[in-house]
Amino acid sequence: MNRYVIRRLLQMIPVVIGTVILLYLAMYVLPGDPVQALVGERATSEEFRNAVIEKYGLNDPLPVRIGRYLNNLVHFDFGESSVTRQPVWEIIKEKVPVSFRLAIAGSFFLVVLGLSTGMISAVKKYSMADASVTLTAIILVSIPVFVLGVLLQIMALKTQGTLGLPITGLTTWKHYILPGFVVASVSMAYVARLQRTTLLETLETDYVRTARAKGLRERRVIFNHAWRNSIIPVVTYLGVDIGTLIGGAILTETVFNIPGLGRQLAASIQAKDNQVVLGISIFVVFVYLIANLIVDLLYAVIDPRIRYE
């Protein structure tokens, strides 16, 4: 197991390097003057522009600039914001806890509601419960995230006296209910459908029929035999999706006025603050890679037959 983890971590290095190069090239070809973004309104003379170009090495060949950026990343130097002059790594460290708490709230809805409704839909197939889960999943997938967020805010305002759910910010645990549900809404629908499909397939296998023939209770057959063997595809999806939640949900954080990575990324794109956009994008990629590694390790926990050489 330890050798497998080390090997996977080493495999991340070329992935991160390739991703950084692609993202840097994408920032390079975007329209706009990077020098103007750095100097802003202070570009009062050509001498000042030349000094900024010399300081940041903007006149160096592109491969040299990419190499310098990669070298800086090793020391957690993501550059600095051209708008606030704040180090990008400091911005990320400031915003990550907010997005992380939102991701935990979203993960709660994703795991609890997604898995439970999927199981109910599979066990009660072709029933009213199954039809209700399917209809709800279609609705959640069809409604854009920002529209669902606004609709829930309107409903919360109209029921303020009974439910008392806040519609902006993240202060108390109640603040996490609406944005947590919204950020996980589409994923909940996919998880519910995926759990239903995999569990139905598992319930038709020979070892499940054998367990029933032995007289085991249906609940034990489902939880001890069928569900555990049907969860691996769902865990794969959950790992990648939770990585997305931690990386930041742009629309959800914007609608609910949450100062996390997603909202910061949206603001930086609008302000053409390329260093912040690049830094946050690289951080999100790293979160994806770690989430995938954790998922692979969970396979052995879920199914003891899986071993890593």
Order of alpha helices (4+ residues) and beta strands (2+ residues): alpha-alpha-alpha-alpha-alpha-alpha-alpha-alpha-alpha-alpha-alpha-alpha-alpha
